[in-house]
Amino acid sequence: MTDIKPTMTDEQVMQFIADGYIVLEGIIPDEINRQCEFLSGGRLTDFSRTDTFQNKVFLHPEVAGVIRSLLGPDFLVPVNAHNHLYEQPHRGQTWHTDGLTEQGYGIYHLQCYYYPQSVQIEDGPTMILPGSQFRLVDREAIAHYGDIFGQKSLTVPAGTVALTRYGIWHKAGPKLNNRRRGMIKFSYFRTAEPTRDWLIDSNDLPEFVHQPRQAYATEVESYRDISRCKRTWRWMCGQKDTPSDIAHGAKIFVKARPLKEAKG
């Protein structure tokens, strides 16, 4: 299956750039959900390598369409998946990012969470912080935070897949019951340079549309977010930074002139 078509529009790509995630609710068929519900370890790994799982989950048309939109053609497809199972009540995890969180403005890696069961607030849902993918910090430095205004709990129906920027802050919320709850993780990677080849209405390149300020962000931090989003948008559209883009930030407040115009 190599003729995957993109499904996202300019507006949807902009929203993803700002928030760092998109949720596709209830898209995976019930028969796959039932097979995945309680699989763990090698059993889940083995099943995730089958053609059934590959076609119904990894290359599900809605999932693959988003991946194609954000990572371009010939993206790398997961080889297998890993199930994170939670059974007993627990106090939840601390905020963290995974592995070697990427730096910079480009979107190279999407990490996905698939929920074969419905998830309620008492099940200890995955919690993510929209926009946090731009805030690259030592994971130990954010572990002491509690609830953050604007955090999103992934309380979702069975068969939901959440697609996120790899660097987004996340954690498991407090689990209040003995109901088994699983979350299956897998990742996709970019191999091609971005060219704005998702669904577009016009070849004219639109300016990035300012998204609502993240609930936890101050006015100054929101201004920084807009600058970061604009650079990612230009990168996704195949635009290279110009010298004027490099000297951004304080340049709009502090006057300066080119070296060649300065007098010794």
C-alpha positions as CSV (number, residue, x, y, z in Angstrom):
1,M,0.0,0.0,0.0
2,T,2.2,2.8,-1.3
3,D,-0.4,5.1,-2.9
4,I,-1.5,6.8,0.4
5,K,-3.2,10.1,-0.1
6,P,-3.0,13.0,2.3
7,T,-6.2,13.9,4.2
8,M,-5.3,17.1,6.0
9,T,-5.9,20.7,4.9
10,D,-3.8,23.8,5.5
11,E,-6.0,24.7,8.4
12,Q,-5.6,21.3,10.0
13,V,-1.9,21.2,9.6
14,M,-1.6,24.7,11.2
15,Q,-3.7,23.4,14.1
16,F,-1.4,20.4,14.5
17,I,1.7,22.6,14.4
18,A,0.2,24.7,17.3
19,D,-1.2,21.9,19.5
20,G,1.2,19.0,18.7
21,Y,-1.5,16.4,18.4
22,I,-4.6,15.2,16.6
23,V,-7.2,12.6,17.9
24,L,-9.0,10.2,15.6
25,E,-11.8,8.8,17.7
26,G,-13.2,5.3,17.4
27,I,-11.7,4.5,14.0
28,I,-10.2,1.1,14.5
29,P,-12.7,-1.8,14.0
30,D,-14.1,-3.6,17.0
31,E,-12.7,-7.0,16.0
32,I,-9.2,-5.5,16.1
33,N,-9.9,-3.8,19.4
34,R,-11.0,-7.1,21.0
35,Q,-7.9,-8.9,19.8
36,C,-5.6,-6.2,21.2
37,E,-7.5,-5.5,24.4
38,F,-5.5,-7.7,26.7
39,L,-2.4,-8.6,24.7
40,S,1.0,-7.6,26.2
41,G,4.6,-8.3,25.7
42,G,5.5,-10.7,22.9
43,R,1.9,-11.6,22.1
44,L,1.1,-8.0,21.2
45,T,4.4,-7.7,19.3
46,D,3.7,-10.8,17.3
47,F,0.1,-9.6,16.5
48,S,1.3,-6.1,15.5
49,R,3.6,-7.7,12.9
50,T,0.7,-9.4,11.1
51,D,-0.9,-8.2,7.9
52,T,-4.1,-7.7,9.7
53,F,-2.7,-5.3,12.3
54,Q,-0.6,-3.5,9.6
55,N,-3.6,-2.9,7.4
56,K,-6.2,-2.2,10.1
57,V,-4.1,-0.1,12.4
58,F,-0.7,1.1,11.0
59,L,-2.1,1.7,7.6
60,H,-5.7,2.4,8.5
61,P,-6.8,5.0,5.9
62,E,-7.5,7.8,8.4
63,V,-4.3,7.2,10.3
64,A,-2.1,6.8,7.2
65,G,-3.8,9.9,5.6
66,V,-2.7,12.1,8.6
67,I,0.8,10.6,8.6
68,R,1.1,11.2,4.9
69,S,0.0,14.8,5.3
70,L,2.5,15.5,8.1
71,L,5.5,13.4,7.1
72,G,5.2,13.4,3.3
73,P,5.5,10.4,0.9
74,D,7.5,7.2,1.7
75,F,7.3,7.7,5.4
76,L,8.7,4.8,7.6
77,V,6.0,2.5,8.9
78,P,6.2,0.9,12.4
79,V,7.6,-2.6,12.5
80,N,5.7,-3.5,15.7
81,A,3.9,-1.9,18.6
82,H,4.2,-2.0,22.4
83,N,1.3,-2.2,24.9
84,H,1.4,-0.3,28.2
85,L,-1.0,-2.1,30.5
86,Y,-2.3,-0.7,33.7
87,E,-4.4,-2.9,36.1
88,Q,-4.1,-1.9,39.7
89,P,-4.9,1.6,41.0
90,H,-1.9,4.0,41.0
91,R,-1.2,7.6,41.6
92,G,-0.2,8.2,37.9
93,Q,3.0,9.3,36.3
94,T,4.9,12.5,36.4
95,W,5.1,14.8,33.4
96,H,7.8,13.7,31.0
97,T,8.9,13.5,27.3
98,D,10.1,10.2,25.8
99,G,13.6,9.2,24.9
100,L,15.8,11.6,22.9
101,T,13.2,14.3,22.3
102,E,13.9,16.1,19.0
103,Q,15.0,19.7,18.8
104,G,14.3,22.3,16.2
105,Y,11.2,23.2,14.2
106,G,10.9,20.3,11.8
107,I,8.4,17.5,12.1
108,Y,10.3,14.3,11.6
109,H,8.7,11.8,14.0
110,L,5.1,11.2,15.1
111,Q,4.4,9.0,18.1
112,C,0.9,7.4,18.2
113,Y,-1.2,6.1,21.1
114,Y,-3.9,3.5,20.2
115,Y,-6.6,2.7,22.8
116,P,-8.4,-0.7,22.1
117,Q,-10.7,0.0,25.1
118,S,-12.7,3.0,26.0
119,V,-10.9,5.2,28.6
120,Q,-12.7,7.1,31.3
121,I,-11.2,9.6,33.8
122,E,-11.1,6.9,36.6
123,D,-9.1,4.6,34.3
124,G,-6.0,6.8,34.5
125,P,-6.1,8.3,31.0
126,T,-3.0,9.5,29.1
127,M,-2.7,13.3,29.7
128,I,-1.0,15.6,27.2
129,L,-0.1,19.3,27.3
130,P,-1.0,21.0,24.0
131,G,1.8,23.1,22.6
132,S,4.4,21.7,24.9
133,Q,6.3,20.1,22.1
134,F,8.1,23.5,21.7
135,R,9.3,23.5,25.3
136,L,12.3,21.2,25.2
137,V,13.6,20.6,28.8
138,D,15.2,18.0,30.9
139,R,12.4,15.5,31.7
140,E,13.4,15.6,35.4
141,A,12.9,19.4,35.4
142,I,9.1,19.0,34.7
143,A,8.5,16.0,36.9
144,H,7.4,18.1,39.9
145,Y,4.5,19.8,38.1
146,G,1.0,18.7,39.0
147,D,-2.1,19.6,37.0
148,I,-1.4,22.3,34.4
149,F,-4.2,24.6,33.2
150,G,-5.1,23.5,29.7
151,Q,-3.9,19.9,29.9
152,K,-6.0,17.4,27.9
153,S,-7.1,14.0,29.3
154,L,-7.5,11.4,26.5
155,T,-10.8,10.0,27.7
156,V,-11.8,8.4,24.4
157,P,-13.9,5.6,22.9
158,A,-12.5,2.2,22.0
159,G,-10.5,2.2,18.7
160,T,-9.2,5.7,19.1
161,V,-5.7,6.7,17.8
162,A,-4.0,9.9,19.0
163,L,-1.1,11.1,16.9
164,T,1.4,13.4,18.5
165,R,4.7,15.3,18.0
166,Y,7.3,13.2,19.7
167,G,8.3,16.0,22.1
168,I,4.9,16.6,23.6
169,W,4.7,16.5,27.4
170,H,2.5,13.6,28.6
171,K,1.9,11.3,31.5
172,A,-0.6,8.6,32.8
173,G,-3.2,10.2,35.0
174,P,-4.2,8.8,38.4
175,K,-6.0,5.4,38.1
176,L,-8.8,4.9,40.6
177,N,-10.0,1.4,39.7
178,N,-8.9,-2.2,39.0
179,R,-10.2,-2.2,35.4
180,R,-7.4,-3.2,33.0
181,R,-6.5,-0.3,30.7
182,G,-4.1,-0.6,27.8
183,M,-2.4,2.0,25.5
184,I,-0.5,0.7,22.4
185,K,2.4,2.9,21.2
186,F,4.1,3.1,17.8
187,S,5.9,5.6,15.7
188,Y,6.3,6.9,12.1
189,F,9.3,8.8,10.6
190,R,9.9,11.2,7.8
191,T,12.2,10.4,4.9
192,A,11.4,13.2,2.4
193,E,11.8,16.9,2.5
194,P,8.5,18.8,3.2
195,T,6.8,20.5,0.2
196,R,3.2,21.4,1.3
197,D,1.7,18.4,-0.5
198,W,-1.3,17.8,1.6
199,L,-4.8,19.0,0.6
200,I,-4.7,22.6,-0.6
201,D,-7.3,24.9,-2.2
202,S,-4.8,27.2,-3.9
203,N,-1.1,27.1,-4.8
204,D,-0.8,30.5,-3.1
205,L,1.0,30.0,0.2
206,P,-1.2,31.3,3.1
207,E,0.3,32.9,6.1
208,F,0.2,30.9,9.3
209,V,-3.1,31.7,11.1
210,H,-2.6,32.6,14.7
211,Q,-4.2,29.9,16.9
212,P,-5.8,30.7,20.3
213,R,-3.3,31.1,23.1
214,Q,-2.5,27.9,25.1
215,A,-4.4,28.1,28.4
216,Y,-1.2,28.0,30.5
217,A,0.8,30.5,28.4
218,T,1.4,34.1,29.2
219,E,1.2,36.8,26.6
220,V,4.9,36.8,26.1
221,E,5.1,33.0,25.9
222,S,2.2,33.1,23.4
223,Y,4.2,35.5,21.2
224,R,7.1,33.0,21.3
225,D,4.8,30.2,20.4
226,I,3.5,32.1,17.4
227,S,7.1,32.7,16.2
228,R,7.9,29.0,16.6
229,C,4.7,27.9,14.8
230,K,5.5,30.3,11.9
231,R,8.9,28.8,11.4
232,T,7.5,25.2,11.5
233,W,4.8,26.2,9.0
234,R,7.3,27.7,6.6
235,W,9.5,24.6,7.0
236,M,6.5,22.3,6.3
237,C,5.7,24.3,3.2
238,G,9.3,23.9,1.9
239,Q,10.3,27.4,2.6
240,K,13.9,28.1,3.8
241,D,14.7,30.7,6.4
242,T,16.0,34.0,5.0
243,P,18.6,36.2,6.8
244,S,15.7,38.4,8.0
245,D,14.2,35.3,9.7
246,I,17.4,34.5,11.5
247,A,17.6,37.8,13.2
248,H,14.1,37.6,14.7
249,G,12.9,38.1,18.2
250,A,14.5,41.2,19.9
251,K,15.1,42.7,16.4
252,I,11.5,44.1,16.4
253,F,12.2,46.0,19.6
254,V,15.8,46.9,19.3
255,K,17.0,49.0,16.4
256,A,20.1,47.9,14.6
257,R,21.7,48.3,11.2
258,P,23.9,46.3,8.8
259,L,27.6,46.1,9.5
260,K,28.4,47.6,6.0
261,E,26.5,50.7,7.0
262,A,28.3,51.3,10.2
263,K,31.1,53.9,10.3
264,G,34.4,53.2,12.0
